[in-house]
Amino acid sequence: MISRSESVLGSLCQEVDGIRQRCLQLQLALPTCQNTRVHARMLHAYRQLQQRQQQVLTTAQFWRKQGW
């Protein structure tokens, strides 16, 4: 049986993988986007993903210090 902490960790790992994939897609698309509104939306999404990635990293570092 999977414990709650393993389930949460697994969910965070899946989220980080999704963030990484989406960031790569945006990094490839941003330089070639010619529509200023679409570019602005993609850039905003990219920045939000970076913030979420930092939040997850901070959480992981905290857990490591706590011995999880």
C-alpha positions as CSV (number, residue, x, y, z in Angstrom):
1,M,0.0,0.0,0.0
2,I,1.2,3.5,-0.8
3,S,1.6,5.9,2.1
4,R,0.2,9.4,1.9
5,S,3.7,10.9,1.8
6,E,4.7,8.7,-1.1
7,S,1.5,9.7,-2.9
8,V,2.2,13.4,-2.3
9,L,5.7,12.9,-3.5
10,G,4.6,11.1,-6.6
11,S,2.1,13.8,-7.4
12,L,4.8,16.5,-7.0
13,C,7.2,14.5,-9.3
14,Q,4.5,14.2,-11.9
15,E,3.8,18.0,-11.6
16,V,7.5,18.9,-12.0
17,D,7.7,16.7,-15.0
18,G,4.7,18.4,-16.6
19,I,6.1,21.8,-15.7
20,R,9.5,20.9,-17.3
21,Q,7.8,19.7,-20.5
22,R,5.6,22.8,-20.8
23,C,8.5,25.1,-20.1
24,L,10.5,23.4,-22.9
25,Q,7.6,23.9,-25.3
26,L,7.2,27.5,-24.4
27,Q,11.0,28.1,-24.7
28,L,10.8,26.8,-28.2
29,A,7.6,28.7,-29.2
30,L,8.4,32.1,-27.7
31,P,11.2,33.2,-30.0
32,T,9.1,32.4,-33.1
33,C,5.8,33.9,-32.0
34,Q,4.8,36.9,-34.0
35,N,1.5,37.8,-32.3
36,T,2.2,40.2,-29.4
37,R,-0.9,39.1,-27.5
38,V,-0.1,35.4,-27.8
39,H,3.6,36.1,-27.0
40,A,2.5,38.0,-23.8
41,R,0.2,35.1,-22.7
42,M,2.9,32.5,-23.3
43,L,5.5,34.6,-21.4
44,H,3.1,35.0,-18.5
45,A,2.4,31.2,-18.5
46,Y,6.2,30.6,-18.6
47,R,6.8,32.8,-15.6
48,Q,4.0,31.2,-13.6
49,L,5.4,27.8,-14.3
50,Q,8.8,29.0,-13.2
51,Q,7.3,30.3,-9.9
52,R,5.5,27.0,-9.3
53,Q,8.7,25.1,-10.1
54,Q,10.5,27.2,-7.4
55,Q,7.7,26.5,-4.9
56,V,8.0,22.7,-5.4
57,L,11.8,23.0,-5.1
58,T,11.4,24.9,-1.9
59,T,9.0,22.3,-0.5
60,A,11.4,19.5,-1.5
61,Q,14.3,21.2,0.2
62,F,12.2,21.6,3.3
63,W,11.2,18.0,3.3
64,R,14.8,16.9,2.9
65,K,15.8,19.0,6.0
66,Q,13.0,17.4,7.9
67,G,14.2,13.9,7.0
68,W,11.4,12.9,4.7
